[in-house]
Amino acid sequence: MSLIDAISKHVKKTRTVLGTNRDSFRDYLIEYELRDYFDNASPADKERLKSGLEGKLDFALNRYDKELGGWIGRKGISKTAMGLAIANDVYGYISNVPFANVSGLAYGLFAIKSIAEIPALYRYVKKSHDWYGALTHTLLKPVRYLLPVIGPALESGAFDRMIRRRVLNESKEEFIKEFGKYSSLSERINAVARVPIADILDISLRKAA
């Protein structure tokens, strides 16, 4: 994949996870992640594969519907807190308010958002076992806190973007399990581990020669 293609893929994925439109999720996966399955398929097979992929996406979106929703609870509090944090940062730049006051209020607003999403984060991890995504999301909070204006804007939808990325990954894996050759990470590691060291050294020596 060329650098331009890689950038295009990243931009498209970023745009995709900003919303919850199933068709945009499907189009991204077909265009980038599952391209090999669709490029050489007949029209009839493409429709069958597309229908199968839509089923996987529907299942994943429904699975995390409770975590993606909640405007009265988690989402409403998060959006309000980060909206106030942005306004607080802007006000800090255009006024003579001491920096400590601006920073203190921002910290409080970030804390309110983080506390509000704990129940949804717990449910998400329990369903998905996505410890890496949850840990990354949590560790990036201090980084976003340090970025004025931009930081609260990024933090505002970070939880939802984490779940949508999971929806894409789960749908892709389930699709491959049904329509292609799928092997889990542990299976790939075991396959490498079963290769004798002598064979690995032999291959390396031949490449070096």
Number of C-alpha atoms within 10 A of each C-alpha: 7 7 8 9 11 12 12 13 17 13 11 17 18 13 13 23 22 14 13 15 11 15 12 16 24 22 16 19 19 19 14 16 15 17 12 11 15 16 11 10 13 10 10 9 13 15 13 13 19 17 13 17 24 19 15 21 24 14 15 20 23 13 15 19 12 12 21 20 14 13 11 8 12 20 22 14 20 24 18 13 22 24 16 16 27 19 14 19 21 14 13 18 12 8 8 8 11 9 11 10 12 17 18 10 15 24 15 13 23 22 13 15 21 19 14 17 17 12 11 20 19 13 14 20 15 11 11 15 12 14 12 10 17 17 10 11 16 15 11 13 18 12 11 17 20 14 13 18 18 14 20 27 17 16 23 22 16 18 22 19 21 16 25 22 18 19 25 23 16 18 25 19 17 18 22 16 13 12 13 11 8 14 13 10 9 9 11 11 11 11 11 12 10 8 10 9 11 9 10 11 11 11 12 11 10 8 8 7 6
